[in-house]
Amino acid sequence: GTAAVELGALLQRCRDERALALAARGLTCCLELPAPVWVRGDAFLLQQALLNLLDNAIEFSPAAGTITVGLQRTGPQAEISVRDQGTGAPDYALPQLFERFYSLPRPATGKKSTGLGLALVREVARLHGGDASFANHPEGGAVARITLPLD
């Protein structure tokens, strides 16, 4: 159901849920949370979307890397960004990353995922009147973003 959701608290919960996965790879997850940011939505679905982004970042991070999760307001929207220090996605893959069943091999295992992660992330974002995007960061790694209208 729809409720007021504070995104910073949700991001902290996501990090806590993945504490073991982060520790196993020696990864640090930094949360850059300013003042509380509220949106209206389904907390469970939003958490699934954010866990997907965190899982992607974990899988594509080099060992002992840092994942930076940011939260900010841009005008009437909240923006969540999840940045890793991996190799980023190849240019040919960028337009397809949000398509269902499209997946890149995971560096650690060489295996592909179901390819539902980013498709689900975008669907959840759009359901909430927002959107999702993915880009290679100019200083290396990749950054996935979700924008959501503020409550």
C-alpha positions as CSV (number, residue, x, y, z in Angstrom):
1,G,0.0,0.0,0.0
2,T,0.9,3.7,-0.3
3,A,2.5,5.4,2.7
4,A,5.0,8.2,3.5
5,V,8.5,6.6,3.2
6,E,11.7,8.2,4.4
7,L,14.3,7.3,1.9
8,G,17.3,7.7,4.1
9,A,16.0,5.1,6.6
10,L,15.1,2.8,3.7
11,L,18.7,3.0,2.4
12,Q,20.1,2.2,5.8
13,R,17.9,-0.8,6.0
14,C,19.0,-2.0,2.6
15,R,22.7,-1.6,3.6
16,D,22.0,-3.6,6.8
17,E,20.3,-6.3,4.8
18,R,23.4,-6.7,2.7
19,A,26.0,-6.3,5.5
20,L,27.2,-9.9,5.0
21,A,27.5,-9.7,1.2
22,L,29.5,-6.4,1.6
23,A,31.8,-7.9,4.3
24,A,32.4,-11.0,2.2
25,R,33.9,-8.9,-0.6
26,G,35.6,-6.4,1.8
27,L,33.4,-3.7,0.4
28,T,32.5,-0.4,2.1
29,C,29.1,1.1,1.5
30,C,29.0,4.8,2.3
31,L,25.7,6.5,2.7
32,E,25.6,10.2,1.9
33,L,22.3,11.1,3.5
34,P,21.4,14.8,4.1
35,A,18.2,15.8,5.8
36,P,15.3,13.3,5.7
37,V,13.7,13.0,2.3
38,W,10.1,11.8,2.1
39,V,8.2,10.2,-0.8
40,R,4.8,8.6,-1.0
41,G,4.9,5.0,-2.1
42,D,5.1,1.3,-1.4
43,A,8.0,0.8,1.0
44,F,8.4,-2.9,0.1
45,L,8.6,-2.3,-3.6
46,L,11.0,0.6,-3.1
47,Q,13.2,-1.5,-0.9
48,Q,13.2,-4.3,-3.6
49,A,14.3,-1.8,-6.2
50,L,17.0,-0.4,-4.0
51,L,18.3,-3.8,-3.0
52,N,18.5,-4.6,-6.7
53,L,20.7,-1.6,-7.3
54,L,22.9,-2.5,-4.3
55,D,23.2,-6.1,-5.4
56,N,24.3,-5.0,-8.8
57,A,26.9,-2.6,-7.3
58,I,28.2,-5.4,-5.0
59,E,28.5,-7.8,-8.0
60,F,30.3,-5.4,-10.2
61,S,32.6,-3.9,-7.5
62,P,36.3,-4.8,-7.3
63,A,37.2,-6.5,-4.0
64,A,37.7,-3.9,-1.2
65,G,36.0,-1.2,-3.3
66,T,33.6,1.4,-2.1
67,I,30.0,1.7,-3.0
68,T,28.6,5.2,-2.5
69,V,24.9,5.6,-2.0
70,G,23.7,9.2,-2.2
71,L,20.4,10.8,-1.6
72,Q,19.5,14.4,-2.6
73,R,16.6,16.6,-3.5
74,T,16.6,18.1,-7.0
75,G,13.7,20.5,-7.4
76,P,10.5,18.5,-6.9
77,Q,12.3,15.2,-6.9
78,A,14.3,13.0,-4.7
79,E,17.3,11.4,-6.4
80,I,19.0,8.2,-5.1
81,S,22.3,7.3,-6.7
82,V,24.3,4.1,-6.2
83,R,27.9,4.3,-7.5
84,D,30.4,1.5,-7.7
85,Q,34.1,1.4,-8.6
86,G,33.8,-1.4,-11.1
87,T,34.6,-1.2,-14.8
88,G,31.3,0.2,-15.8
89,A,29.1,-1.2,-18.5
90,P,30.3,-1.4,-22.1
91,D,28.8,1.3,-24.4
92,Y,26.9,-1.2,-26.5
93,A,25.1,-2.5,-23.4
94,L,23.9,0.8,-22.0
95,P,20.7,1.2,-24.2
96,Q,19.7,-2.4,-23.3
97,L,20.4,-2.5,-19.6
98,F,16.8,-1.8,-18.6
99,E,15.3,-4.4,-20.9
100,R,14.0,-7.6,-19.4
101,F,16.3,-10.6,-19.5
102,Y,19.3,-8.5,-20.7
103,S,22.2,-9.2,-18.4
104,L,26.0,-8.8,-18.4
105,P,28.3,-11.5,-17.0
106,R,29.2,-10.9,-13.4
107,P,33.0,-10.3,-13.0
108,A,33.4,-12.6,-10.0
109,T,31.7,-15.6,-11.5
110,G,31.3,-14.9,-15.3
111,K,27.7,-15.8,-14.9
112,K,24.7,-13.7,-15.9
113,S,21.8,-12.8,-13.7
114,T,18.1,-13.2,-14.7
115,G,18.2,-9.8,-16.2
116,L,15.2,-8.8,-14.3
117,G,17.0,-6.4,-11.8
118,L,17.1,-3.1,-13.7
119,A,13.8,-3.8,-15.5
120,L,12.2,-4.2,-12.1
121,V,13.9,-1.1,-10.8
122,R,12.6,1.1,-13.6
123,E,9.1,-0.4,-13.3
124,V,9.0,0.4,-9.6
125,A,10.3,3.9,-10.2
126,R,7.7,4.6,-12.9
127,L,4.9,3.2,-10.8
128,H,5.8,5.9,-8.3
129,G,5.9,8.6,-10.9
130,G,9.6,8.6,-11.2
131,D,12.3,6.9,-13.4
132,A,15.6,5.1,-13.3
133,S,18.8,5.6,-15.3
134,F,22.2,4.0,-15.5
135,A,25.4,5.6,-16.7
136,N,29.2,5.1,-16.6
137,H,30.8,7.6,-14.2
138,P,33.4,9.9,-15.8
139,E,35.8,9.0,-13.0
140,G,35.3,5.3,-13.4
141,G,32.7,2.8,-12.3
142,A,29.0,3.0,-12.9
143,V,26.2,5.0,-11.3
144,A,22.5,3.9,-11.2
145,R,19.9,6.5,-10.3
146,I,16.3,6.5,-9.3
147,T,14.3,9.7,-9.2
148,L,11.0,9.9,-7.3
149,P,8.6,12.8,-6.8
150,L,8.8,14.2,-3.3
151,D,5.8,13.7,-1.1
